[in-house]
């Protein structure tokens, strides 16, 4: 009965989406605390927004039953995938058309320019609003800057084993001197040792332990079967890759010692380090690493389908026959382009040259897996895996005692919502490089805004970010003046997502949690509104993101971490001149042009008031971060008026007396996140004059909040109308690492409610 009702409701909604979404669009994968803390009128060139309905105006269902009661539980609706495909085509079809042109381009610089143009189309769709990035916050710490691996992408930036941690907080002037030293020495291979000498000369003593907070436990210890950062940030401490980025951001040999690339760029051959030992959680040797372990890992990655397998298909590295194996068109894994030529020689074969292949090797998808240990844990390969993985006999990755270790640490304690302890692996091949012998993660539920600061000052943890409450205390007691600094930002982009195809009105793991107060009528109206691009843009232009961000980071640094594009504006720059067509005009971008400048050129040509690159920002140096390039109340009102006119034609009347209701979950245990949710509500409701109202849906804690979004694995399980509970960090050094996530079936498409 429930599924039949929902099928009918979706059919009605889908008809309106198809009618209405096409008229609105041109037809042409919160951040958790880090280790150191815990105009405009219709755009020029666009198609007319007025459209006459080709079907009679529908009448909204007159049903005050709560959606949560009507549905009863979260299940996959009938015809779900077909509905998702239709919505995707209506809302992101133009983006896909432009991005596919970029993917077909072999010239690297031209491809980057075409990717930037495609991103402009993506931003114009309004399905997500880039919000913030990590960092840019007031902080104090005992950790020497740049003493861990440095990379904008992959896993290496989260590895901790080479960290230099002092027994006392590092003074502000000393930290600035170390950062200046890194800028001067970057690329010379000398910074790390010079930093040690500097610390000694300044009288600091270094210790061999590092403790910080975490907010979410790993759900699996199988690094080839997950794409959640909460999993990989823990597991990566137990593994190594073929190559790793060092403290200066230079790629260095790790489990490989050397490599060769064929003249046609299709074969990469790696010589492996000999004598590297696999051990169990007790440190007991279980096998020696061999080339076949990389073959086993690749097959398990593709069998497990944990969310990262696309990275080795044509959407990523392009491993020969990886896509065909996933589709079941190739069943013999020997036909897939990963081979053990002998015990210590590994070969990857690609379908076409991949300019960013080497930058992918620090990510866990190219890590090895001990075949013999996997077998001993009940592991199987191929079509049998789906049948076996849920059986009791299959133990691999179910706990830290059910994996083989090849990295710097063993997990010696993993107690849910309490602590995780990593201790040095005595058999690690590079154990002499391990400065941190014990790395402890302490769980923090975020309910006490002063806990990170108090525990840092007491020596319980080794650094913290300062929220508005603790910042005032640190200023008052003089500690910020002595030790305070603003942390650097990263390439992670946190966004605000619109759910285009909502099905869940309670959490999928617990139907009593985060229950919506929307009625059937409310949900019908909200769904249709959200599937109107002008409605979405009205929201985006009405949010004062600086005030919103200030609630968690503080007023004085509220602009620092604002991000205006999905791909960071400076992720790549052109190596040579490029000429591309922008709305019929051949446009030249010289070598050195930043990615964000090209995105901005297309936005300007299309007449959108969005600023993702401002040449006057950062004291005239130019930037795409650190200011609010979306907040525009006049444009918000104009967009809402367009939406109101369009929606009225398909049966949705919007006024102050009959507003659209938007569910927005937040973790109420966190004072700063509660204030952040209220800041969003006040900003948007104020600018849009109460014609859109926000139902703030309280989650008891971060875990419950994560289950509205981050831990809801499918689009139909996403329990919100808008959410800011997750973001995306890059896996490799090409804009595709972001843009691929919004291809059909991409890692972040479920964030907008599609599967």
C-alpha positions as a printed Julia matrix, in Angstrom:
755×3 Matrix{Float64}:
  0.0     0.0     0.0
  2.73    2.45    0.95
  4.77    1.75   -2.18
  1.67    2.04   -4.4
  0.83    5.4    -2.87
  4.35    6.64   -3.31
  4.51    5.42   -6.91
  1.38    7.49   -7.68
  2.71   10.55   -5.87
  6.03   10.32   -7.67
  4.26    9.93  -11.01
  2.38   13.18  -10.37
  5.54   14.92   -9.23
  7.55   13.57  -12.13
  5.04   14.94  -14.64
  5.47   18.38  -13.1
  9.24   18.04  -12.99
  9.46   17.1   -16.65
  7.09   19.89  -17.66
  8.6    22.44  -15.42
 12.24   21.57  -15.01
 12.92   21.72  -18.73
 11.42   25.2   -18.92
 13.63   26.3   -16.06
 16.87   24.94  -17.52
 18.61   25.71  -20.77
 18.44   22.73  -23.11
 21.94   23.06  -24.58
 31.09   12.29   -3.12
 30.47   19.87    8.1
 32.88   19.43    8.79
 34.31   17.26   11.43
 36.99   18.79   13.63
 40.41   18.45   12.06
 43.4    16.97   13.83
 44.34   20.41   15.14
 40.78   21.13   16.19
 38.99   18.65   16.52
 21.03   41.1   -10.53
 19.79   39.63  -11.34
 17.16   39.41  -13.95
 16.94   36.36  -16.18
 20.56   35.72  -17.25
 21.62   36.93  -20.67
 21.72   34.22  -23.28
 19.34   31.94  -21.42
 16.13   30.62  -22.84
 12.83   32.36  -22.02
 11.54   31.46  -18.6
  7.86   31.82  -19.52
  6.28   28.57  -20.59
  2.69   27.48  -21.1
  1.76   24.18  -19.51
  0.97   21.45  -21.98
 -1.13   19.63  -19.41
 -3.93   20.84  -17.12
 -2.86   22.47  -13.86
 -2.73   19.87  -11.14
 -4.28   20.32   -7.73
 -2.17   19.75   -4.66
 -3.27   16.77   -2.58
 -5.35   17.91    0.4
 -3.81   15.59    2.95
 -2.61   16.65    6.38
 -1.21   13.22    7.17
  2.44   13.42    8.15
  4.69   11.97    5.46
  6.5     9.97    8.12
  3.23    8.26    9.09
  2.1     7.79    5.5
  5.34    6.04    4.56
  6.0     4.29    7.86
  9.58    3.41    6.93
 12.28    4.19    4.41
 12.1     1.84    1.44
 13.14    2.18   -2.16
 10.18    3.51   -4.19
  9.0     1.7    -7.28
 10.41    3.12  -10.52
 12.97    4.99   -8.42
 15.87    4.8   -10.86
 13.7     5.85  -13.83
 12.45    8.84  -11.88
 16.01    9.76  -10.88
 17.15    9.57  -14.5
 14.36   11.89  -15.63
 15.09   14.4   -12.86
 18.82   14.3   -13.6
 18.2    15.01  -17.31
 15.9    17.91  -16.45
 18.18   19.53  -13.89
 21.7    18.57  -14.9
 21.35   17.67  -18.57
 23.13   20.83  -19.74
 26.01   20.23  -17.35
 26.37   16.67  -18.61
 26.41   17.8   -22.24
 29.2    20.31  -21.62
 31.17   17.98  -19.38
 31.09   15.11  -21.85
 32.75   17.45  -24.37
 35.53   18.01  -21.85
 35.98   14.3   -21.23
 36.4    13.65  -24.95
 39.31   16.12  -25.18
 42.83   14.63  -25.12
 44.71   17.97  -24.93
 45.22   18.5   -21.2
 44.97   22.29  -21.11
 41.97   22.42  -23.42
 40.29   19.77  -21.29
 40.81   21.86  -18.15
 39.25   24.9   -19.87
 36.26   22.84  -21.02
 35.9    21.4   -17.53
 35.77   24.94  -16.15
 33.02   25.85  -18.6
 31.11   22.73  -17.58
 31.47   23.68  -13.92
 29.89   27.06  -14.67
 26.87   25.21  -16.08
 26.82   23.03  -12.98
 26.83   26.01  -10.63
 24.11   27.69  -12.69
 21.88   24.65  -12.17
 21.67   25.45   -8.46
 21.54   21.85   -7.27
 24.26   22.54   -4.72
 25.7    25.65   -3.13
 29.46   25.48   -2.44
 29.77   26.67    1.12
 33.06   26.27    2.94
 36.34   24.42    3.05
 38.36   23.02    5.9
 40.66   25.29    7.85
 40.85   29.05    7.91
 40.09   28.98   11.62
 41.74   30.38   14.71
 43.8    27.58   16.23
 46.53   26.62   18.66
 48.72   23.53   18.37
 51.83   21.65   19.41
 52.32   20.23   15.89
 55.03   21.62   13.62
 53.5    22.9    10.36
 54.23   20.76    7.26
 55.84   17.98    9.27
 53.31   15.48    7.91
 52.87   14.62    4.25
 51.56   17.47    2.07
 49.12   16.93   -0.8
 45.88   18.56   -1.93
 44.47   15.19   -3.01
 44.48   11.56   -2.03
 45.1    10.21    1.46
 48.63   11.36    2.21
 47.72   14.6     3.99
 46.0    12.53    6.7
 49.03   10.38    7.49
 50.56   11.22   10.83
 53.61    9.02   11.35
 56.25   11.68   10.49
 54.67   14.46   12.56
 56.86   16.6    14.79
 54.9    17.28   17.97
 56.24   19.45   20.77
 55.6    18.98   24.44
 54.38   22.58   24.64
 52.3    24.79   22.4
 54.27   26.38   19.56
 54.58   30.12   19.85
 52.99   32.29   17.18
 56.26   33.8    15.98
 57.95   30.41   15.77
 55.09   28.95   13.74
 55.28   31.87   11.31
 59.03   31.33   10.96
 58.51   27.64   10.21
 55.88   28.42    7.57
 58.21   30.93    5.93
 60.98   28.32    5.99
 58.72   25.79    4.25
 57.87   28.3     1.53
 61.57   28.95    0.97
 62.68   25.3     1.04
 59.73   23.59   -0.66
 61.06   21.25   -3.34
 64.59   21.06   -1.97
 64.01   18.03    0.27
 65.56   19.81    3.25
 62.63   21.36    5.14
 61.92   18.47    7.5
 65.41   18.27    8.94
 65.7    22.05    9.1
 62.42   22.18   11.02
 63.8    19.7    13.55
 66.91   21.82   13.97
 64.82   24.98   14.34
 62.71   23.42   17.08
 65.8    22.26   18.96
 67.47   25.66   18.65
 64.34   27.3    20.07
 64.37   24.97   23.05
 61.38   22.84   22.17
 61.31   19.19   23.13
 59.62   16.77   20.74
 57.51   13.82   21.88
 56.48   10.58   20.24
 52.71   10.72   20.84
 49.94   12.73   19.17
 46.38   12.9    20.49
 43.36   14.6    18.93
 39.58   14.35   18.74
 37.35   12.52   16.29
 33.55   12.51   15.89
 32.65    9.39   13.91
 33.82    5.78   14.13
 34.82    3.77   11.06
 32.0     1.59    9.76
 34.43   -0.79    8.05
 38.15   -1.51    8.11
 38.15   -2.65    4.48
 39.89    0.21    2.7
 38.84   -1.08   -0.72
 35.12   -1.21    0.12
 34.38    2.33    1.32
 34.41    5.92    0.1
 33.66    7.54    3.45
 36.43    9.73    4.84
 35.46    8.69    8.37
 36.58    5.18    7.39
 39.6     5.95    5.22
 41.15    8.46    7.64
 41.58    5.65   10.13
 42.4     2.77    7.8
 45.04    4.68    5.83
 47.27    4.63    8.92
 47.54    0.86    8.47
 48.55    0.76    4.78
 50.99    2.26    2.29
 50.81    2.98   -1.43
 53.18    2.59   -4.33
 54.18    6.26   -4.11
 53.52    8.95   -1.5
 53.82   12.71   -1.34
 56.41   13.93    1.16
 56.3    16.93    3.5
 57.12   19.26    0.6
 54.49   17.81   -1.71
 56.95   15.85   -3.86
 55.98   12.35   -4.99
 58.38    9.77   -3.55
 58.75    5.98   -3.85
 57.02    4.0    -1.12
 56.08    0.35   -1.71
 57.52    0.78   -5.2
 61.13    1.71   -5.77
 60.93    2.79   -9.43
 58.61    2.82  -12.43
 58.6     3.09  -16.22
 55.95    4.34  -18.64
 55.63    2.97  -22.17
 56.09    5.35  -25.09
 52.36    5.31  -25.84
 51.53    6.13  -22.19
 49.4     3.01  -21.77
 51.59    0.8   -19.59
 53.01    1.65  -16.16
 55.48   -0.86  -14.79
 56.53   -0.7   -11.12
 59.42   -2.39   -9.38
 58.33   -3.26   -5.86
 60.3    -3.01   -2.65
 61.43   -6.45   -1.55
 61.14   -7.81    1.97
 58.05   -5.8     2.98
 56.03   -7.74    5.54
 52.31   -8.09    6.06
 51.4    -8.52    9.72
 48.23   -9.09   11.72
 46.86   -6.79   14.44
 49.28   -8.33   16.93
 52.27   -7.55   14.71
 52.82  -11.19   13.72
 54.09  -11.73   10.19
 51.52  -13.31    7.88
 53.15  -12.93    4.44
 55.62  -10.99    2.34
 54.2    -8.36   -0.01
 54.26   -9.44   -3.65
 52.95   -7.99   -6.9
 49.97  -10.33   -6.84
 48.69   -8.51   -3.75
 48.01   -5.48   -5.96
 46.13   -7.68   -8.41
 44.04   -9.11   -5.57
 43.35   -5.61   -4.28
 42.13   -4.36   -7.65
 39.79   -7.32   -8.07
 38.41   -6.9    -4.54
 37.9    -3.18   -5.16
 35.79   -4.0    -8.21
 33.96   -6.86   -6.51
 33.12   -4.86   -3.37
 31.67   -1.88   -5.25
 32.15    0.3    -2.2
 31.95    3.6    -4.08
 35.5     4.15   -5.31
 35.62    1.59   -8.1
 34.8     4.27  -10.7
 38.26    5.72  -10.1
 39.84    2.91  -12.1
 37.25    2.98  -14.93
 37.09    5.39  -17.87
 35.85    8.03  -15.43
 39.26    7.86  -13.71
 42.47    6.05  -14.49
 40.97    3.96  -17.29
 42.37    0.55  -16.33
 41.88   -1.84  -19.25
 38.63   -3.81  -18.91
 37.9    -2.55  -15.37
 34.61   -1.1   -16.55
 33.76   -4.27  -18.43
 34.5    -6.39  -15.36
 32.2    -4.22  -13.26
 29.44   -4.58  -15.86
 29.88   -8.36  -16.0
 30.95   -8.22  -19.63
 34.37   -9.58  -18.66
 34.39  -12.33  -16.07
 38.01  -13.49  -16.29
 40.02  -11.06  -14.18
 43.15  -11.99  -16.14
 41.74   -9.76  -18.89
 41.8    -6.7   -16.59
 44.81   -4.42  -16.94
 46.68   -5.22  -13.75
 49.33   -7.95  -13.86
 51.99   -9.42  -11.63
 54.82   -9.94  -14.11
 56.82  -11.6   -11.37
 56.93  -11.42   -7.57
 58.23   -7.87   -7.54
 57.1    -6.41  -10.87
 53.64   -4.91  -11.28
 52.08   -3.65  -14.51
 48.99   -1.52  -15.11
 47.56   -1.19  -18.63
 45.31    1.77  -19.47
 42.82    2.27  -22.28
 44.26    5.72  -23.05
 46.98    7.96  -21.59
 46.06    9.41  -18.2
 47.89   12.62  -17.28
 47.06   12.3   -13.58
 47.72    8.58  -13.13
 50.72    8.97  -10.82
 48.8    11.4    -8.59
 46.27    8.62   -7.93
 48.78    6.22   -6.43
 48.69    7.76   -2.97
 44.97    6.94   -2.72
 43.75    3.72   -1.16
 42.26    2.36   -4.41
 45.81    1.53   -5.53
 46.9     0.04   -2.21
 47.7    -3.68   -2.04
 45.71   -6.34   -0.18
 47.32   -9.49    1.12
 45.66  -12.24   -0.92
 46.53  -15.09    1.42
 45.23  -13.2     4.48
 42.03  -12.23    2.65
 41.49  -15.89    1.78
 41.97  -16.87    5.43
 39.22  -14.41    6.45
 36.69  -16.1     4.17
 37.34  -13.79    1.25
 36.24  -14.74   -2.25
 36.57  -13.1    -5.64
 34.32  -12.59   -8.63
 30.58  -13.18   -8.82
 30.6   -15.22   -5.58
 31.49  -12.16   -3.49
 27.93  -10.75   -3.36
 26.65  -14.02   -1.91
 29.43  -14.47    0.63
 29.96  -10.96    2.04
 26.98  -11.1     4.4
 27.77  -14.56    5.74
 29.39  -15.18    9.11
 32.27  -16.94    7.36
 33.3   -13.66    5.73
 35.25  -11.73    8.34
 37.58   -9.51    6.31
 37.47   -5.84    7.33
 34.76   -6.38    9.96
 37.14   -5.19   12.68
 40.76   -4.04   13.0
 41.6    -7.61   13.99
 40.43   -8.84   10.58
 42.82   -7.02    8.26
 46.48   -7.41    7.38
 48.72   -4.41    8.04
 51.49   -3.04    5.83
 51.59    0.56    7.08
 53.16    2.41    9.99
 50.54    1.51   12.62
 48.64   -1.31   14.23
 45.25   -0.67   15.86
 45.56   -1.67   19.49
 42.26   -0.28   20.77
 39.03    0.55   18.96
 36.16    1.29   21.31
 33.14    2.87   19.65
 32.47    6.48   20.61
 35.37    6.36   23.05
 38.8     6.05   21.48
 40.93    4.54   18.74
 44.59    3.89   19.45
 47.26    3.32   16.81
 50.7     2.09   17.86
 53.83    1.81   15.75
 54.15   -1.32   13.64
 57.53   -2.83   14.59
 57.74   -4.59   11.21
 56.97   -1.52    9.11
 59.43   -1.31    6.2
 60.13    2.39    6.94
 59.94    2.3    10.72
 62.92    4.61   11.14
 60.8     7.44    9.68
 58.09    7.01   12.31
 58.33    9.8    14.87
 54.87    9.28   16.38
 54.9     5.94   18.14
 51.36    6.3    19.47
 48.47    8.13   17.82
 45.32    8.39   19.95
 41.9     9.49   18.78
 39.46   10.57   21.52
 35.75   10.72   20.76
 34.06   14.12   21.12
 30.31   14.47   20.65
 30.58   18.27   20.27
 28.17   19.03   23.11
 30.69   21.09   25.12
 32.09   23.99   23.04
 34.88   24.54   25.55
 36.11   20.95   25.75
 38.64   21.12   22.86
 40.27   24.23   24.28
 40.26   23.1    27.88
 41.67   19.69   26.98
 44.32   21.25   24.75
 45.51   23.57   27.49
 45.54   20.63   29.9
 47.67   18.56   27.52
 44.98   15.94   26.87
 44.98   16.74   23.13
 47.71   18.43   21.13
 45.78   21.14   19.31
 42.38   22.63   18.72
 40.44   24.99   16.54
 38.84   27.85   18.4
 35.1    28.3    18.09
 33.51   31.64   19.08
 33.28   30.63   22.74
 36.81   29.32   23.18
 38.28   32.12   21.05
 37.01   34.71   23.51
 38.48   32.75   26.42
 41.83   32.31   24.64
 41.99   36.03   23.93
 41.1    36.84   27.5
 43.73   34.6    29.08
 46.44   35.65   26.61
 46.94   32.25   25.02
 45.77   33.32   21.59
 48.22   36.2    21.63
 51.02   33.76   22.47
 50.13   30.74   20.37
 47.24   31.61   18.06
 47.29   31.31   14.29
 44.86   30.9    11.42
 45.02   27.4     9.99
 45.51   26.88    6.26
 42.62   25.88    4.06
 42.39   22.66    2.07
 40.94   21.4    -1.21
 37.88   19.9     0.51
 34.6    21.55   -0.52
 31.61   21.36    1.81
 28.3    22.14    0.09
 24.63   22.7     0.81
 22.63   20.1    -1.1
 19.08   20.22   -2.43
 17.24   16.89   -2.33
 15.59   16.71   -5.76
 13.81   13.4    -5.19
 13.07   13.06   -1.49
 11.71    9.77   -0.25
 12.82    9.63    3.4
 11.05   11.61    6.12
 12.78    9.87    9.0
 16.22    8.31    9.36
 16.66    5.05    7.5
 18.53    3.37   10.37
 15.98    4.42   13.01
 12.5     5.58   11.99
 12.08    7.4    15.31
 14.94    9.81   14.62
 14.85   13.16   12.79
 11.18   12.72   11.93
  9.78   15.36    9.58
  6.69   17.39   10.44
  5.83   17.82    6.76
  2.39   16.67    5.64
  1.67   14.96    2.33
  0.55   18.36    0.99
  3.71   20.08    2.28
  5.98   17.47    0.71
  4.16   17.65   -2.66
  4.61   21.45   -2.78
  8.2    21.38   -1.54
  9.28   18.75   -4.04
  7.91   20.75   -6.96
  9.51   23.97   -5.69
 12.91   22.35   -5.22
 12.78   21.05   -8.78
 12.57   24.64  -10.06
 15.99   26.11  -10.73
 14.9    29.68   -9.96
 13.6    28.6    -6.57
 16.94   27.0    -5.78
 18.89   30.05   -6.94
 16.67   32.27   -4.8
 17.8    30.26   -1.78
 21.45   30.44   -2.78
 21.44   34.2    -3.34
 19.57   34.78   -0.05
 22.0    33.01    2.29
 24.52   35.23    4.04
 27.2    32.55    4.16
 29.63   34.71    6.15
 27.21   35.06    9.05
 26.29   31.38    8.7
 29.97   30.39    8.86
 30.72   32.75   11.74
 28.64   30.66   14.11
 31.19   27.84   14.05
 34.48   29.63   13.33
 34.02   33.13   14.79
 33.25   36.58   13.44
 36.82   37.64   12.74
 37.61   34.68   10.45
 34.16   34.1     8.95
 35.29   34.82    5.39
 38.5    32.79    5.45
 36.99   29.39    4.7
 34.21   30.48    2.33
 34.39   28.63   -0.98
 32.54   29.84   -4.08
 33.11   27.0    -6.56
 33.01   23.24   -6.34
 36.5    22.73   -7.75
 38.84   25.13   -5.9
 39.63   28.12   -8.11
 43.38   27.41   -8.04
 43.3    23.61   -8.32
 44.99   23.8   -11.74
 46.32   26.55  -14.01
 46.96   26.43  -17.74
 50.43   25.4   -18.87
 49.93   26.91  -22.32
 47.58   29.27  -24.15
 44.1    27.91  -24.89
 41.28   29.18  -27.11
 37.73   28.05  -26.34
 34.25   29.02  -27.47
 32.25   30.92  -24.87
 28.72   31.59  -26.12
 29.88   31.91  -29.72
 32.96   34.01  -28.98
 36.43   32.56  -29.44
 38.11   33.41  -26.14
 41.84   33.16  -25.45
 43.12   32.21  -22.02
 46.91   32.58  -21.72
 49.24   30.19  -19.95
 49.02   30.73  -16.21
 45.26   31.33  -16.2
 43.65   29.81  -13.14
 40.8    27.33  -13.5
 38.47   29.68  -11.59
 39.06   32.52  -14.04
 37.6    30.4   -16.85
 34.6    29.4   -14.74
 34.01   33.1   -14.07
 34.23   33.99  -17.77
 31.41   31.56  -18.57
 29.27   32.74  -15.65
 29.71   36.35  -16.77
 28.84   35.47  -20.37
 25.68   33.73  -19.16
 24.7    36.74  -17.04
 24.77   35.14  -13.59
 25.7    37.32  -10.58
 27.91   34.61   -9.08
 31.54   35.5    -8.34
 33.83   32.48   -8.18
 36.99   34.42   -9.07
 37.64   38.02   -8.03
 40.89   39.55   -9.38
 40.8    42.15   -6.58
 40.54   39.64   -3.76
 43.45   38.73   -1.49
 44.88   42.24   -1.65
 44.81   42.36   -5.44
 46.42   38.95   -5.99
 43.1    37.43   -7.03
 41.22   34.58   -5.37
 38.1    32.46   -5.48
 37.94   31.86   -1.73
 37.67   34.12    1.29
 34.63   36.19    0.29
 30.94   35.56   -0.37
 30.44   35.46   -4.12
 26.83   34.25   -3.97
 24.96   36.42   -1.43
 22.8    38.87   -3.44
 19.42   39.69   -1.84
 18.11   41.64   -4.86
 18.88   38.75   -7.19
 17.32   36.35   -4.67
 14.0    38.23   -4.71
 13.98   38.37   -8.53
 14.67   34.65   -8.79
 11.94   33.84   -6.27
  9.42   35.98   -8.2
 10.25   34.05  -11.4
  9.82   30.79   -9.51
  6.5    31.91   -8.02
  5.13   32.72  -11.49
  6.32   29.43  -12.96
  5.14   27.3   -10.07
  1.68   28.91  -10.11
  1.24   27.58  -13.65
  1.63   24.02  -12.39
 -0.51   24.24   -9.29
  1.82   25.55   -6.57
  0.86   28.89   -5.01
  3.5    30.55   -2.83
  2.89   33.45   -0.45
  3.69   34.49    3.09
  0.42   32.86    4.11
  1.24   29.68    2.21
  5.03   29.33    2.2
  7.19   26.48    0.96
  8.43   24.45    3.92
 12.01   23.17    3.88
 13.34   20.53    6.27
 16.9    21.23    7.43
 18.43   18.8     9.96
 21.13   19.92   12.38
 22.93   18.45   15.43
 21.3    20.18   18.4
 23.92   18.91   20.85
 26.38   21.35   19.28
 25.82   24.94   20.32
 27.72   26.34   17.34
 25.95   24.11   14.78
 22.59   25.04   16.31
 23.45   28.71   15.89
 24.59   28.0    12.35
 21.24   26.4    11.47
 19.37   29.36   12.91
 21.59   31.79   11.01
 20.67   30.06    7.74
 16.98   30.11    8.63
 17.0    33.79    9.58
 18.97   34.89    6.53
 16.89   33.08    3.9
 13.5    33.65    5.51
 14.33   37.34    5.94
 15.5    37.96    2.38
 12.63   35.95    0.88
 10.06   37.7     3.1
  8.73   34.55    4.76
  7.61   32.91    1.53
 10.05   30.11    2.29
 10.3    28.79    5.84
 12.72   26.33    7.35
 11.77   23.52    9.67
 14.88   22.98   11.76
 14.9    19.23   12.38
 16.97   18.48   15.49
 19.29   15.49   15.62
 20.32   14.53   19.12
 24.01   14.32   18.21
 26.43   14.23   15.28
 25.9    10.53   14.61
 22.14   10.92   14.3
 22.72   13.95   12.04
 25.14   12.0     9.86
 22.42    9.38    9.3
 20.21   12.03    7.67
 22.86   12.45    4.98
 26.46   11.29    5.25
 25.7     7.73    6.35
 22.53    7.42    4.25
 24.13    5.43    1.46
 21.49    5.95   -1.23
 19.59    8.92   -2.58
 16.25    7.52   -1.47
 17.51    7.31    2.13
 18.5    11.0     2.33
 16.31   12.55    5.0
 16.23   16.27    4.23
 15.23   18.96    1.77
 18.57   20.69    2.22
 21.65   19.46    4.02
 25.14   20.66    4.85
 26.37   17.49    6.52
 29.0    16.42    3.98
 31.53   17.5     1.39
 34.05   16.19   -1.11
 37.83   16.0    -1.07
 39.87   15.28   -4.21
 41.32   11.86   -4.92
 43.85   12.95   -7.57
 45.23   16.05   -9.3
 42.67   16.83  -12.0
 39.32   18.71  -11.84
 37.64   15.47  -12.91
 38.11   14.23   -9.35
 35.34   16.69   -8.38
 33.26   16.95  -11.56
 32.93   13.19  -12.06
 31.04   13.0    -8.79
 28.0    14.62  -10.46
 27.97   12.4   -13.52
 25.0    10.0   -13.57
 25.74    7.53  -10.79
 28.62    9.66   -9.48
 29.59    9.59   -5.83
 27.82   12.82   -4.83
 24.66   12.43   -6.92
 22.97   10.65   -4.03
 23.47   13.87   -2.05
 20.87   15.51   -4.28
 18.54   12.57   -3.77
 19.31   10.66   -6.96
 20.63    7.14   -7.49
